Amino acid sequence: MTFTIHFNFGDLEAIQHGEPLVSFFLLHVLTALLSHDLPNFISHQFHYLALHAFKYSVRHPFNHLANWSNTSSICNWAGVTCDANTERVSILNLADMSLTGTLQPQVGNLSSLVELDLHSNSFHGELPKGLLQLQKLKILNLSSNEFDGKIPAWIGSLFFLQCLIFWNNSFKGVIPPSVSNLSKLETLDWNDNFIHGSIPLEIGRLQHLKILHIAGNYLSRKIPPTISSLSSLEQISSSHNSLTGYIPNEIANLTNLKMIYLTHNQLFGYIPRSIGSLTSLQELDLGYNNLRGDIPNEIANLRNLKAIYLDANNLFGYIPRNIGSSISLQELDLGSHNLQEQPAALDLIIAVVGWWAVLPTSSFGWQYVLAFI
């Protein structure tokens, strides 16, 4: 039996830091040769070296990585979970450990990784292309760090991703159209970054997407009609951007929607009457836009609504008679409009709303009235 070993000892030198890793490695090579289990050994050692490279590229002031040493199995290291059958690293969860540093490309050598969670630390810099080697990855959570640079197009080649969570970083650039290649994606949360440009038309290809959070960025232009193809969508949040144009009528196709947050944009036109088809909707926030016209009567069809925010637009006409007919309704904000209340509608609102209501009223000079029920 013949074995050929290709190994870069430069990696060892870069992370050695006084530990006898070379002799440790060579000793285990001999052990593996004798047991004829060299392929598994090589894989295990690449994982070992990748984790060591990770450890020595970050600061861990609270010593959370103290047991990351060759005196114990990597499967017992803090934040590391191994597959029970292969003993290869499958999960690396180092969330909220006050770690500071950059993400090194060697992390891509953790080829069996299905979950990488580094949220709530202080990592910075750009995403290393080495992540592209993590072809089994299902969950990538880098939220609440200081990562920057553009979100790379190669992110769309991590085909097994189900959750891609980057909120509260400093990513810039545009939403890469290649993200539409992530056919298994269920959660895309990129809130609170510096992403600009438009929502790509290709996003409609994400048939399994349930959560789309892109609020708190610098997105502009229209909401693409292709968003109506996201048949599994339950939450859409694109608040605090600069989106313009109409709310597409096609939104009525998203019958699984439970939450719509489009507040603080520059949307104009009418509230589409087709919104009355979204019978699973629980929260609707269209406040602080340039919407005009009346509040559609069809909104009374939304019997599961808990909160409605339509404040700070240019709405006029009558408040729909049955707007408070939902037994779940707890919050209603129609403030700062030229709306006229119908007595029957006002009585129903006061009878049903459980927490608070903000209504325009002529008897108070069209100022807010806060009614605690």
C-alpha positions as CSV (number, residue, x, y, z in Angstrom):
1,M,0.0,0.0,0.0
2,T,1.4,3.4,-1.0
3,F,0.4,6.8,0.5
4,T,1.3,10.2,-0.8
5,I,1.0,13.0,1.7
6,H,0.8,16.7,0.6
7,F,1.2,19.1,3.5
8,N,2.2,22.7,3.9
9,F,4.4,23.0,6.9
10,G,4.3,26.7,6.5
11,D,0.8,26.5,8.0
12,L,2.3,24.8,11.0
13,E,5.0,27.4,11.4
14,A,2.5,30.2,11.2
15,I,0.4,28.9,14.1
16,Q,2.9,27.0,16.1
17,H,3.5,29.6,18.8
18,G,5.6,27.4,21.0
19,E,3.5,24.2,20.8
20,P,5.2,21.1,19.5
21,L,2.7,20.6,16.7
22,V,5.2,19.2,14.1
23,S,6.3,16.3,16.3
24,F,2.7,15.9,17.4
25,F,1.6,15.6,13.8
26,L,4.4,13.2,12.8
27,L,3.7,10.9,15.7
28,H,0.1,10.7,14.7
29,V,1.1,10.1,11.0
30,L,3.0,7.0,12.1
31,T,0.1,5.8,14.2
32,A,-2.3,6.3,11.3
33,L,0.1,4.4,8.9
34,L,0.2,1.5,11.3
35,S,-3.6,1.4,11.6
36,H,-4.3,1.9,7.8
37,D,-6.6,4.8,8.7
38,L,-4.6,7.6,7.1
39,P,-7.4,9.3,5.1
40,N,-9.5,9.9,8.2
41,F,-6.4,10.9,10.1
42,I,-5.4,13.5,7.4
43,S,-8.9,14.9,7.5
44,H,-8.9,15.1,11.3
45,Q,-5.5,16.9,11.3
46,F,-6.6,19.4,8.7
47,H,-9.5,20.2,11.1
48,Y,-7.1,20.4,14.0
49,L,-4.8,22.8,12.1
50,A,-7.7,24.9,10.9
51,L,-8.9,25.4,14.4
52,H,-5.5,26.3,15.6
53,A,-5.1,28.9,12.9
54,F,-8.4,30.3,14.0
55,K,-7.4,30.4,17.6
56,Y,-4.2,32.3,17.0
57,S,-5.8,34.8,14.7
58,V,-8.2,36.1,17.4
59,R,-8.0,37.6,20.8
60,H,-10.1,35.9,23.4
61,P,-9.8,38.1,26.6
62,F,-12.1,35.9,28.7
63,N,-10.2,32.7,27.8
64,H,-13.1,30.9,26.2
65,L,-10.7,29.0,24.0
66,A,-8.5,27.9,26.9
67,N,-9.0,24.1,26.2
68,W,-8.1,24.4,22.5
69,S,-4.8,22.5,22.8
70,N,-3.3,19.1,21.8
71,T,-4.0,17.7,25.3
72,S,-7.6,17.0,24.4
73,S,-9.6,15.9,21.4
74,I,-10.9,18.7,19.2
75,C,-14.4,17.3,19.7
76,N,-14.1,18.4,23.3
77,W,-13.0,21.9,22.6
78,A,-15.3,24.8,23.5
79,G,-17.8,25.6,20.8
80,V,-16.9,22.5,18.7
81,T,-19.3,19.7,17.9
82,C,-18.2,16.7,15.9
83,D,-20.2,14.2,13.9
84,A,-20.8,11.1,16.1
85,N,-19.9,8.7,13.3
86,T,-17.0,10.4,11.5
87,E,-15.6,12.5,14.4
88,R,-15.2,15.4,12.0
89,V,-16.1,18.9,13.0
90,S,-19.7,19.6,12.0
91,I,-20.6,22.7,14.1
92,L,-18.5,25.6,15.2
93,N,-20.5,27.9,17.5
94,L,-18.4,30.6,19.1
95,A,-21.3,33.1,19.5
96,D,-21.0,35.9,22.1
97,M,-17.5,35.1,23.3
98,S,-16.0,38.6,23.0
99,L,-13.7,37.4,20.3
100,T,-11.8,40.0,18.2
101,G,-9.9,39.4,15.0
102,T,-10.3,38.4,11.4
103,L,-11.8,35.3,9.9
104,Q,-8.9,33.3,8.4
105,P,-9.2,31.3,5.1
106,Q,-8.1,28.1,6.9
107,V,-11.6,27.9,8.3
108,G,-12.4,26.5,4.8
109,N,-10.5,23.3,5.7
110,L,-13.3,22.4,8.1
111,S,-14.9,20.7,5.1
112,S,-17.6,18.8,7.1
113,L,-18.9,22.0,8.7
114,V,-22.7,22.4,8.5
115,E,-23.0,25.3,10.9
116,L,-20.7,28.3,11.5
117,D,-22.0,30.7,14.2
118,L,-19.8,33.6,15.2
119,H,-22.5,36.1,16.1
120,S,-22.1,38.8,18.7
121,N,-18.3,39.1,18.6
122,S,-16.0,41.7,17.2
123,F,-14.7,40.1,14.0
124,H,-13.7,42.5,11.3
125,G,-12.4,42.6,7.7
126,E,-13.7,40.9,4.6
127,L,-15.1,37.4,4.2
128,P,-12.3,35.1,3.1
129,K,-12.8,33.1,-0.1
130,G,-11.8,30.0,1.9
131,L,-15.4,29.9,3.1
132,L,-16.3,28.7,-0.4
133,Q,-14.8,25.3,0.5
134,L,-17.6,24.7,3.1
135,Q,-19.8,23.0,0.6
136,K,-21.9,21.3,3.3
137,L,-22.7,24.5,5.2
138,K,-26.4,25.0,6.1
139,I,-26.2,27.8,8.6
140,L,-23.8,30.8,8.4
141,N,-24.5,33.4,11.2
142,L,-22.0,36.3,11.3
143,S,-24.4,38.8,12.8
144,S,-23.5,41.6,15.2
145,N,-19.8,41.8,14.3
146,E,-17.8,44.4,12.3
147,F,-17.3,42.6,9.0
148,D,-17.0,45.0,6.0
149,G,-16.4,44.9,2.3
150,K,-18.8,43.7,-0.3
151,I,-20.8,40.6,0.0
152,P,-19.0,38.4,-2.5
153,A,-20.7,36.8,-5.5
154,W,-19.3,33.4,-4.5
155,I,-21.7,33.3,-1.6
156,G,-24.2,32.0,-4.1
157,S,-22.1,28.8,-4.5
158,L,-22.8,27.6,-1.0
159,F,-25.7,25.6,-2.4
160,F,-26.8,23.9,0.8
161,L,-27.3,27.2,2.8
162,Q,-30.6,27.4,4.7
163,C,-29.8,30.4,6.9
164,L,-27.6,33.3,5.9
165,I,-27.5,35.9,8.7
166,F,-25.3,39.0,8.4
167,W,-27.3,41.6,10.3
168,N,-25.6,44.5,12.2
169,N,-22.3,44.5,10.3
170,S,-20.7,47.0,7.9
171,F,-21.2,45.2,4.6
172,K,-21.5,47.4,1.6
173,G,-22.0,47.0,-2.1
174,V,-25.2,45.5,-3.6
175,I,-27.2,42.3,-3.0
176,P,-25.4,39.9,-5.4
177,P,-27.8,38.3,-7.9
178,S,-26.0,35.0,-7.3
179,V,-27.8,34.8,-4.0
180,S,-30.7,33.5,-6.0
181,N,-28.7,30.2,-6.6
182,L,-29.3,29.3,-2.9
183,S,-32.4,27.2,-3.7
184,K,-32.6,25.8,-0.1
185,L,-32.4,29.2,1.6
186,E,-35.1,29.8,4.3
187,T,-33.7,32.9,6.1
188,L,-31.9,35.8,4.6
189,D,-31.2,38.5,7.3
190,W,-29.0,41.3,6.2
191,N,-30.6,44.1,8.3
192,D,-28.5,47.1,9.4
193,N,-25.6,47.2,7.0
194,F,-24.6,49.6,4.2
195,I,-26.0,47.8,1.2
196,H,-27.2,49.9,-1.6
197,G,-28.7,49.4,-5.1
198,S,-31.9,47.6,-5.8
199,I,-33.5,44.4,-4.7
200,P,-32.5,42.1,-7.6
201,L,-35.2,40.6,-9.8
202,E,-33.6,37.2,-9.3
203,I,-34.6,37.1,-5.7
204,G,-37.9,35.6,-6.8
205,R,-36.2,32.3,-7.4
206,L,-35.9,31.6,-3.7
207,Q,-38.9,29.3,-3.4
208,H,-38.2,28.2,0.1
209,L,-37.4,31.6,1.6
210,K,-39.5,32.3,4.7
211,I,-37.7,35.3,6.2
212,L,-36.4,38.3,4.2
213,H,-34.9,41.0,6.4
214,I,-33.0,43.8,4.5
215,A,-34.1,46.7,6.7
216,G,-31.7,49.5,7.7
217,N,-29.7,49.7,4.5
218,Y,-29.5,52.1,1.6
219,L,-31.6,50.2,-0.9
220,S,-33.5,52.2,-3.5
221,R,-35.7,51.8,-6.6
222,K,-38.9,49.7,-6.8
223,I,-39.9,46.5,-5.0
224,P,-39.6,44.0,-7.8
225,P,-42.8,42.2,-8.8
226,T,-40.9,39.0,-8.8
227,I,-41.1,39.1,-5.0
228,S,-44.6,37.6,-5.6
229,S,-42.9,34.3,-6.5
230,L,-41.6,33.8,-2.9
231,S,-44.5,31.5,-2.1
232,S,-43.1,30.4,1.2
233,L,-42.4,33.9,2.5
234,E,-43.7,34.6,6.1
235,Q,-41.8,37.9,6.9
236,I,-40.6,40.7,4.8
237,S,-38.8,43.7,6.4
238,S,-37.3,46.4,4.2
239,S,-37.9,49.3,6.5
240,H,-35.6,52.3,6.8
241,N,-34.4,52.2,3.2
242,S,-35.1,54.5,0.2
243,L,-37.4,52.2,-1.7
244,T,-39.8,54.0,-4.2
245,G,-42.7,53.2,-6.4
246,Y,-45.9,51.4,-5.7
247,I,-46.5,48.4,-3.4
248,P,-46.9,45.7,-6.0
249,N,-50.4,44.2,-6.4
250,E,-48.7,40.9,-6.7
251,I,-48.0,40.9,-3.0
252,A,-51.4,39.3,-2.7
253,N,-49.8,36.0,-3.9
254,L,-47.8,35.7,-0.7
255,T,-50.6,34.0,1.2
256,N,-48.2,32.8,4.0
257,L,-47.2,36.3,5.0
258,K,-47.5,37.1,8.6
259,M,-45.4,40.3,8.9
260,I,-44.9,43.2,6.5
261,Y,-42.6,46.0,7.5
262,L,-42.1,48.7,4.9
263,T,-42.0,51.7,7.1
264,H,-39.7,54.7,6.5
265,N,-39.2,54.5,2.8
266,Q,-40.4,56.6,-0.1
267,L,-43.2,54.4,-1.4
268,F,-46.1,56.2,-3.1
269,G,-49.5,55.4,-4.7
270,Y,-52.4,53.6,-3.1
271,I,-52.4,50.8,-0.5
272,P,-53.4,47.9,-2.8
273,R,-56.8,46.4,-2.2
274,S,-55.4,43.0,-2.9
275,I,-53.7,43.2,0.5
276,G,-57.1,41.9,1.9
277,S,-56.1,38.5,0.5
278,L,-53.3,38.1,3.1
279,T,-55.5,36.4,5.7
280,S,-52.5,35.1,7.7
281,L,-51.1,38.6,8.2
282,Q,-50.5,39.6,11.9
283,E,-48.5,42.8,11.6
284,L,-48.7,45.5,8.9
285,D,-46.4,48.5,9.0
286,L,-46.6,51.0,6.1
287,G,-45.9,54.1,8.2
288,Y,-43.7,57.0,7.1
289,N,-44.1,56.7,3.4
290,N,-45.9,58.8,0.7
291,L,-48.9,56.6,0.3
292,R,-52.2,58.4,-0.6
293,G,-55.8,57.6,-1.1
294,D,-58.1,55.8,1.3
295,I,-57.6,52.9,3.5
296,P,-59.0,49.9,1.6
297,N,-62.1,48.3,3.1
298,E,-60.6,45.0,2.3
299,I,-58.2,45.4,5.2
300,A,-61.1,44.4,7.4
301,N,-60.7,40.8,6.0
302,L,-57.4,40.5,7.9
303,R,-58.9,38.9,11.0
304,N,-55.5,37.8,12.4
305,L,-54.0,41.3,12.5
306,K,-52.4,42.3,15.9
307,A,-50.9,45.6,14.8
308,I,-51.6,48.1,12.0
309,Y,-49.3,51.1,11.4
310,L,-50.4,53.5,8.6
311,D,-49.2,56.7,10.3
312,A,-47.4,59.6,8.6
313,N,-48.6,59.1,5.0
314,N,-51.1,61.2,2.9
315,L,-54.2,59.1,3.4
316,F,-57.6,60.6,3.3
317,G,-61.2,59.6,3.3
318,Y,-63.1,57.6,5.9
319,I,-61.7,55.1,8.3
320,P,-63.1,51.8,7.2
321,R,-66.1,50.8,9.3
322,N,-64.8,47.3,10.2
323,I,-61.1,48.1,10.6
324,G,-61.2,47.1,14.2
325,S,-63.1,43.9,13.6
326,S,-60.1,41.6,14.2
327,I,-60.4,40.1,17.7
328,S,-56.5,39.9,17.8
329,L,-56.0,43.6,17.2
330,Q,-53.8,45.2,19.9
331,E,-52.2,48.2,18.2
332,L,-53.6,50.7,15.7
333,D,-51.8,53.8,14.5
334,L,-53.6,56.0,11.9
335,G,-52.2,59.3,13.1
336,S,-51.2,62.3,11.1
337,H,-53.8,62.0,8.2
338,N,-56.8,63.8,6.8
339,L,-59.0,60.8,7.7
340,Q,-62.5,61.1,9.0
341,E,-63.8,58.7,11.5
342,Q,-67.1,57.0,11.2
343,P,-68.8,56.7,14.6
344,A,-69.4,53.0,14.1
345,A,-65.8,52.5,13.2
346,L,-64.6,54.5,16.2
347,D,-66.8,52.6,18.5
348,L,-65.6,49.3,17.2
349,I,-61.9,50.3,17.5
350,I,-62.4,51.4,21.1
351,A,-64.2,48.2,21.9
352,V,-61.6,45.9,20.4
353,V,-58.1,47.4,20.5
354,G,-56.4,45.9,23.4
355,W,-53.3,48.1,24.0
356,W,-53.4,51.4,22.3
357,A,-54.8,53.3,19.3
358,V,-53.6,56.6,17.7
359,L,-56.4,58.2,15.8
360,P,-56.9,61.6,14.0
361,T,-59.9,63.5,15.4
362,S,-61.3,66.8,14.3
363,S,-62.5,67.6,17.8
364,F,-58.8,67.9,18.9
365,G,-57.6,69.8,15.8
366,W,-56.4,66.7,14.0
367,Q,-53.8,65.9,16.6
368,Y,-52.9,62.5,18.0
369,V,-55.2,61.0,20.5
370,L,-53.7,58.1,22.5
371,A,-56.4,55.9,23.9
372,F,-55.3,53.4,26.5
373,I,-57.9,50.7,26.6
